Amino acid sequence: MLEDVEGAHGISVPEGRNITVDFANHKYSVEKPGAGSAGTQTQAFQLLKDSTITFKNGTISCTEANKTAGTDADGYKPVKMLIQNYSGLTLENMVVDGENVAVTGEGTVDGQGIGFYTAGMQANGRFFNKPPHPRTRMVQFYRCRNVRFDGVEFKDSPGWTFWIRECEDVEASRLRIHGDQRMINNDGLHIDGCRRVCIRDCDIRTGDDCIIMRANVAEGKSLVCEDMVVSNCVLDSNCQCIRLSCPSDDLIRNGLF
């Protein structure tokens, strides 16, 4: 991309394509009509199976007009899902920003975390030594509402796999989050300062915390993490399967495991 795009329409990528899109630090903002099957064109991007697709270095969002729009005279509904994924999708340094956000399908997001570790093992033989260079988090959502993850595999994050920060109404279901258990700080679902979170039917294996509920104080403001339910999950950690809070955190309440 050469510049920000405002008011774009949805894009559907057919089966069997190999595509890399470099957003070059620009923002792609979508409004209706979206992509999808006839009568359900409500996706910003519809990525069909047997394709290999990479999005990198940018932001995908909906326009402000889309957020308040209704069905128009041609029957088009507002965009409700930013990415509907059935492909082999890689998100590299991307921000998926907005309300009513969903990442669903049968694809795999591969963080290739092992490539960040080059300094050998710790003396105890359980973990790699911490590398000298920064390690990215794989999925990060900040101040979003109505967020849904379903059915996707997230593999070998070099840092936290998910950092869900100050979001509301979050659902994570049928996820497979597997990281090399010799890697440090590769948390599964890091839920930070969120409200109304449901995690169910997930398979999580990490070297660090599988699921953590916390209220990390930042920017000099108080923070609350509350109303989180975890059910029917398989957790396997080389450290802690479930963690509640860190010493510097603010208020955490109403967590049910």
Residue pairs with C-beta under 8 A, 6 or more apart in sequence:
1 21
1 22
1 23
1 24
1 26
1 28
1 58
2 24
2 26
3 26
4 26
4 27
4 28
4 29
5 26
5 27
5 28
5 29
6 29
6 63
7 29
7 30
7 31
7 63
7 65
8 28
8 29
8 30
8 31
9 30
9 31
9 32
9 33
9 34
9 35
10 30
10 32
10 33
10 34
10 35
10 36
10 41
10 42
10 43
10 44
10 45
10 46
10 79
11 35
11 44
11 45
11 46
12 35
12 36
12 43
12 45
12 46
12 48
13 19
13 45
13 46
13 47
13 48
13 51
13 53
13 87
14 48
14 51
15 48
15 49
15 50
15 51
16 50
16 51
17 51
17 52
17 53
18 51
18 52
18 53
19 51
19 52
19 53
19 54
20 53
20 54
20 56
21 53
21 54
21 55
21 56
22 56
22 57
22 58
23 55
23 56
23 57
23 58
23 59
23 94
24 57
24 58
25 57
25 58
26 58
26 59
27 58
27 59
27 60
27 61
28 44
28 58
28 59
28 60
28 61
29 61
29 62
29 63
30 44
30 60
30 61
30 62
30 63
30 66
30 79
30 82
31 62
31 63
31 65
31 66
31 69
31 78
31 79
32 41
32 42
32 66
32 69
32 72
32 76
32 77
32 78
32 79
33 41
33 74
33 76
34 41
34 42
34 43
34 44
34 46
34 76
34 77
34 78
34 79
34 80
34 81
35 41
35 43
35 44
35 45
35 46
35 84
36 42
36 43
36 46
36 84
39 75
41 76
41 77
42 77
42 78
42 79
42 80
42 81
43 79
43 80
43 81
43 82
43 83
43 84
44 60
44 62
44 79
44 81
44 82
44 83
45 60
45 82
45 83
45 84
45 85
46 84
47 53
47 83
47 84
47 85
47 86
47 87
47 89
47 105
47 107
48 86
48 87
49 86
49 87
49 106
50 87
51 87
51 88
52 87
52 88
53 87
53 88
53 89
53 90
54 89
54 90
54 91
54 92
55 89
55 90
55 91
55 92
55 94
56 90
56 91
56 92
56 93
56 94
57 92
57 93
57 94
58 93
58 94
58 95
59 94
59 95
59 96
59 97
60 82
60 83
60 94
60 95
60 96
60 97
61 82
61 96
61 97
61 98
62 78
62 79
62 82
62 98
62 99
66 78
66 79
67 78
67 98
67 99
69 78
70 77
70 78
71 77
71 78
80 100
80 102
81 100
81 101
81 102
81 104
82 96
82 98
82 101
82 102
82 103
83 89
83 96
83 102
83 103
84 102
84 104
84 105
85 103
85 104
85 105
85 107
85 152
86 105
86 106
86 107
87 105
87 107
88 107
88 108
89 105
89 107
89 108
89 109
90 109
90 110
91 109
91 138
91 139
93 136
95 140
96 103
96 141
97 142
97 144
98 144
99 144
99 145
99 146
100 145
100 146
101 141
101 144
101 146
101 147
101 148
102 147
102 148
102 149
102 150
103 139
103 148
103 149
103 150
103 152
104 148
104 149
104 150
104 151
104 152
105 151
105 152
106 151
106 152
107 152
107 153
108 152
108 153
108 154
108 155
109 138
109 139
109 152
109 153
109 154
109 155
110 155
110 156
111 136
111 138
111 154
111 155
111 156
111 157
111 158
111 161
112 156
112 158
113 135
113 156
113 157
113 158
113 159
113 179
113 180
113 183
113 186
114 156
114 180
114 183
115 158
116 131
116 133
116 135
116 158
117 128
117 129
117 131
117 158
117 182
117 183
118 131
119 128
119 129
119 130
119 131
119 132
120 128
120 129
121 127
121 128
121 129
121 182
122 128
122 129
126 182
126 238
127 182
127 183
127 184
127 207
127 238
128 182
128 183
128 184
130 184
135 158
135 159
135 185
136 158
136 159
137 157
137 159
137 160
137 161
137 162
137 163
138 154
138 157
138 158
138 159
138 160
138 161
138 162
139 154
139 161
139 162
139 163
140 162
140 163
140 164
140 165
141 147
141 162
141 163
141 164
141 165
141 167
141 170
142 165
142 166
142 167
143 165
143 166
143 167
144 167
144 168
145 167
145 168
145 169
146 168
146 169
147 164
147 167
147 169
147 170
147 171
148 170
148 171
148 172
148 173
149 162
149 171
149 172
149 173
149 175
150 171
150 172
150 173
150 174
150 175
151 173
151 174
151 175
152 175
152 176
153 175
153 176
153 177
153 178
154 161
154 162
154 175
154 176
154 177
154 178
155 178
155 179
156 178
156 179
156 180
156 183
156 186
157 179
157 186
158 183
158 186
159 185
159 186
160 185
160 186
160 187
160 190
161 177
161 179
161 186
161 187
161 188
161 189
161 190
161 206
162 172
162 177
162 187
162 188
162 189
162 190
163 190
163 192
164 170
164 189
164 190
164 191
164 192
164 194
164 197
165 192
165 193
165 194
165 216
166 192
166 193
166 194
166 223
167 194
167 195
168 194
168 195
168 196
169 195
169 196
170 191
170 194
170 196
170 197
170 198
171 197
171 198
171 199
171 200
172 189
172 197
172 198
172 199
172 200
172 202
173 198
173 199
173 200
173 201
173 202
174 201
174 202
175 202
175 203
175 204
176 202
176 203
177 188
177 189
177 202
177 203
177 204
177 205
177 206
177 210
178 203
178 204
178 205
178 206
179 186
179 188
179 205
179 206
179 207
180 186
180 207
181 205
181 206
181 207
181 236
181 237
181 238
182 207
182 238
183 207
183 208
184 207
184 208
185 207
185 208
186 206
186 207
186 208
187 206
187 208
187 209
187 210
187 212
188 204
188 206
188 209
188 210
188 211
188 235
189 199
189 202
189 204
189 210
189 211
189 212
190 209
190 212
190 214
191 197
191 199
191 211
191 212
191 213
191 214
191 225
191 228
192 214
192 215
192 216
192 225
193 214
193 215
193 216
193 223
193 224
193 225
193 250
194 225
194 228
195 224
195 225
195 226
195 227
196 227
196 228
197 227
197 228
197 229
198 228
198 229
198 231
199 211
199 228
199 229
199 230
199 231
199 233
200 229
200 230
200 231
200 232
200 233
201 231
201 232
201 233
202 233
202 234
203 233
203 234
204 210
204 211
204 233
204 234
204 235
204 236
205 235
205 236
205 237
206 236
206 237
206 238
206 239
207 237
207 238
207 239
208 237
208 238
208 239
208 240
209 237
209 239
209 240
209 241
209 242
209 243
210 235
210 236
210 237
210 240
210 241
210 242
211 230
211 233
211 235
211 241
211 242
211 243
212 240
212 242
212 243
212 244
213 225
213 228
213 243
213 244
213 245
213 252
213 255
214 225
214 243
214 244
214 245
214 246
214 249
214 252
215 223
215 224
215 225
215 245
215 249
215 250
215 251
215 252
216 223
216 246
216 248
216 249
216 250
217 223
217 248
217 249
217 250
222 250
222 251
223 249
223 250
223 251
224 250
224 251
224 252
224 253
225 251
225 252
225 253
225 255
226 251
226 252
226 253
226 254
226 255
227 254
228 254
228 255
228 256
229 255
229 256
230 242
230 255
230 256
230 257
235 241
235 242
242 257
244 252
244 255
245 252
